[in-house]
Amino acid sequence: MIVQQDTSDNPPLREHPWSDAASGPNSRYCDFVSHPEQIPLALEDFKPFAHYEAIQTFYALLTWLNGPHSPFETNDCGLLPPRTDHSTPGIVRVLFDADPTVFHGRLTVLYRNLIFNSSQRHINWLNQNVQNALRDRVPHFAAVIFVGQWPHWFVATDRPGQVLSLRFWAWGGDQAGAMQSLENIFVNLQALFEGLAAAMRLQDI
């Protein structure tokens, strides 16, 4: 797994909570903190693949991130349909005899204490620790994660700030293999966020 800082241009500033997405007017923000039962129901991108263990693992990750033992919450995620990747990064392509299948997705994570999202110190702490934790957990599977920040306006606090943006790619020799790489990503993400939650309690963040 490869982990790096996301240096691409940010999407336009978004409000939190947001109403609809420009890329998909039918998409709506759902408060999973208040309504965790909506997780398997509201995520249209993931439903066609819900029979895979990876997607159930992702639902479990969202349930924990938005649950009572987490200092975080989520406000966006997505998953593109699988495709044959004819431009796989060389370091990944060497693992396969032919062009592999890839899933590409995203997840945004923010502090549940919204004031922290407007504190550059807190945002930098989260960004750096997520990158460090992922690098420390580098197992040998075909995946890439970009860690970045996305500007938001937080309606409840009437302040600008940032959320953590995770973009990920998972490859496999076929769809099932790519799903296995995707599951490995989600397992590692849950472990690292659980570790960060524990660190925050110890450091009284």
C-alpha positions as CSV (number, residue, x, y, z in Angstrom):
1,M,0.0,0.0,0.0
2,I,1.3,3.4,-0.9
3,V,0.4,6.5,1.2
4,Q,1.0,10.1,0.2
5,Q,-0.1,13.7,0.7
6,D,-2.8,14.7,-1.7
7,T,-1.5,17.8,-3.6
8,S,-4.3,18.0,-6.2
9,D,-6.6,21.0,-6.4
10,N,-9.4,20.9,-3.7
11,P,-13.0,20.7,-4.8
12,P,-15.0,24.0,-4.2
13,L,-15.7,25.0,-0.6
14,R,-18.6,23.0,0.8
15,E,-20.9,23.7,3.7
16,H,-21.3,21.2,6.5
17,P,-23.9,20.0,6.6
18,W,-24.4,20.1,2.9
19,S,-27.6,19.7,1.0
20,D,-26.9,18.2,-2.4
21,A,-23.8,17.5,-4.6
22,A,-23.2,19.3,-7.8
23,S,-22.0,16.0,-9.4
24,G,-25.2,14.2,-8.3
25,P,-28.3,16.2,-7.4
26,N,-29.9,13.1,-5.9
27,S,-27.0,12.8,-3.4
28,R,-27.9,14.1,0.1
29,Y,-25.9,14.5,3.3
30,C,-27.1,12.0,5.9
31,D,-26.3,12.5,9.6
32,F,-24.9,9.0,10.5
33,V,-24.2,10.1,14.1
34,S,-28.0,10.5,14.6
35,H,-29.1,7.8,12.2
36,P,-26.5,5.0,11.9
37,E,-29.3,2.7,10.6
38,Q,-29.1,4.6,7.4
39,I,-25.6,3.6,6.6
40,P,-26.4,0.5,4.5
41,L,-29.5,2.2,3.0
42,A,-28.2,5.7,2.0
43,L,-25.0,4.9,0.2
44,E,-26.1,4.2,-3.4
45,D,-22.6,3.7,-4.8
46,F,-21.9,0.8,-2.4
47,K,-25.3,-1.0,-2.7
48,P,-24.4,-3.0,-5.9
49,F,-21.4,-4.5,-4.1
50,A,-22.9,-5.1,-0.7
51,H,-22.6,-8.9,-1.1
52,Y,-18.8,-8.4,-0.8
53,E,-17.2,-8.6,2.7
54,A,-15.3,-5.4,1.9
55,I,-18.5,-3.3,1.8
56,Q,-19.8,-4.8,5.0
57,T,-16.4,-3.8,6.5
58,F,-16.8,-0.3,5.2
59,Y,-20.3,-0.1,6.8
60,A,-18.7,-1.2,10.1
61,L,-16.0,1.5,9.7
62,L,-18.6,4.2,9.2
63,T,-20.7,2.9,12.1
64,W,-17.6,3.2,14.4
65,L,-16.5,6.6,13.1
66,N,-20.0,8.0,13.7
67,G,-20.6,6.0,16.9
68,P,-20.4,6.9,20.6
69,H,-16.8,5.9,21.1
70,S,-15.4,8.0,18.2
71,P,-14.3,11.7,18.4
72,F,-14.9,11.8,14.6
73,E,-17.7,11.7,12.1
74,T,-18.0,11.5,8.4
75,N,-19.9,13.7,5.9
76,D,-19.2,12.2,2.5
77,C,-18.1,9.0,0.7
78,G,-18.3,7.5,-2.7
79,L,-17.2,4.5,-4.8
80,L,-16.8,4.3,-8.6
81,P,-17.8,1.1,-10.4
82,P,-14.8,-1.2,-11.1
83,R,-12.9,-0.9,-14.4
84,T,-9.9,-2.3,-16.1
85,D,-7.0,0.1,-15.4
86,H,-4.9,0.6,-18.4
87,S,-2.7,3.2,-16.6
88,T,-2.0,1.5,-13.3
89,P,1.0,3.0,-11.5
90,G,4.2,1.1,-12.3
91,I,4.8,0.0,-8.7
92,V,1.4,-1.6,-8.7
93,R,1.3,-2.9,-12.3
94,V,4.3,-5.2,-11.8
95,L,2.2,-7.3,-9.4
96,F,-0.2,-8.4,-12.2
97,D,0.2,-10.3,-15.4
98,A,-2.4,-8.1,-17.2
99,D,-4.0,-4.8,-16.6
100,P,-5.8,-5.1,-13.3
101,T,-9.3,-4.2,-12.1
102,V,-9.5,-1.1,-9.9
103,F,-12.0,0.4,-7.5
104,H,-11.6,4.1,-6.7
105,G,-13.4,5.7,-3.8
106,R,-13.3,8.5,-1.2
107,L,-14.1,9.2,2.4
108,T,-14.1,12.5,4.3
109,V,-13.6,12.6,8.1
110,L,-14.0,15.5,10.5
111,Y,-13.8,16.1,14.2
112,R,-17.2,15.9,15.9
113,N,-16.2,18.9,18.0
114,L,-16.6,21.3,15.1
115,I,-14.4,24.0,16.6
116,F,-11.4,21.6,16.0
117,N,-12.0,21.7,12.3
118,S,-11.4,25.4,12.3
119,S,-8.1,25.0,14.2
120,Q,-5.1,24.5,11.9
121,R,-3.2,22.8,14.7
122,H,-5.9,20.2,15.1
123,I,-6.2,19.7,11.4
124,N,-2.5,19.3,11.0
125,W,-2.4,16.8,13.9
126,L,-5.1,14.7,12.3
127,N,-3.6,14.9,8.8
128,Q,0.0,14.0,9.9
129,N,-1.1,11.3,12.2
130,V,-3.3,9.6,9.6
131,Q,-0.4,9.6,7.2
132,N,2.1,8.3,9.8
133,A,-0.3,5.6,11.0
134,L,-0.9,4.4,7.5
135,R,2.8,4.3,6.6
136,D,3.4,2.3,9.8
137,R,0.8,-0.2,8.6
138,V,2.1,-0.8,5.1
139,P,1.2,-4.4,4.3
140,H,1.9,-5.7,0.8
141,F,-1.3,-5.2,-1.1
142,A,-2.2,-3.3,-4.2
143,A,-3.6,0.0,-2.9
144,V,-2.9,3.7,-2.8
145,I,-4.3,6.3,-0.4
146,F,-4.1,10.1,-0.9
147,V,-4.5,12.1,2.4
148,G,-5.6,15.7,2.0
149,Q,-7.8,18.5,3.2
150,W,-11.0,19.9,1.9
151,P,-12.2,23.4,2.8
152,H,-15.6,23.6,4.4
153,W,-17.8,26.2,6.0
154,F,-19.3,24.9,9.3
155,V,-22.8,26.2,9.6
156,A,-23.2,25.5,13.3
157,T,-20.1,27.5,14.3
158,D,-20.3,30.0,11.4
159,R,-16.6,29.4,10.7
160,P,-14.4,28.1,7.9
161,G,-12.3,25.1,8.4
162,Q,-11.1,21.8,6.9
163,V,-12.1,18.2,6.8
164,L,-9.8,15.2,6.1
165,S,-10.1,13.9,2.6
166,L,-9.1,10.3,1.9
167,R,-9.0,9.1,-1.8
168,F,-8.2,5.5,-2.3
169,W,-7.5,3.1,-5.2
170,A,-7.6,-0.7,-4.8
171,W,-6.5,-3.2,-7.5
172,G,-6.8,-6.9,-8.1
173,G,-6.5,-9.4,-10.9
174,D,-10.3,-9.4,-11.1
175,Q,-13.2,-7.7,-9.3
176,A,-13.1,-10.0,-6.3
177,G,-9.3,-9.4,-6.0
178,A,-9.8,-5.7,-6.1
179,M,-12.5,-6.0,-3.4
180,Q,-10.0,-7.9,-1.2
181,S,-7.5,-4.9,-1.5
182,L,-10.4,-2.6,-0.7
183,E,-11.2,-4.5,2.4
184,N,-7.6,-4.3,3.5
185,I,-7.8,-0.5,3.2
186,F,-10.9,-0.4,5.4
187,V,-9.5,-2.7,8.0
188,N,-6.4,-0.5,8.3
189,L,-8.5,2.7,8.4
190,Q,-10.6,1.4,11.3
191,A,-7.5,0.4,13.2
192,L,-5.8,3.7,12.7
193,F,-8.8,5.8,13.7
194,E,-9.4,3.7,16.8
195,G,-5.7,4.3,17.7
196,L,-6.1,8.1,17.1
197,A,-9.2,8.2,19.3
198,A,-7.2,6.5,22.1
199,A,-4.3,9.0,21.6
200,M,-6.8,11.9,21.8
201,R,-8.1,10.7,25.1
202,L,-4.6,10.3,26.5
203,Q,-3.6,13.8,25.2
204,D,-6.9,15.3,26.2
205,I,-7.5,16.7,22.7
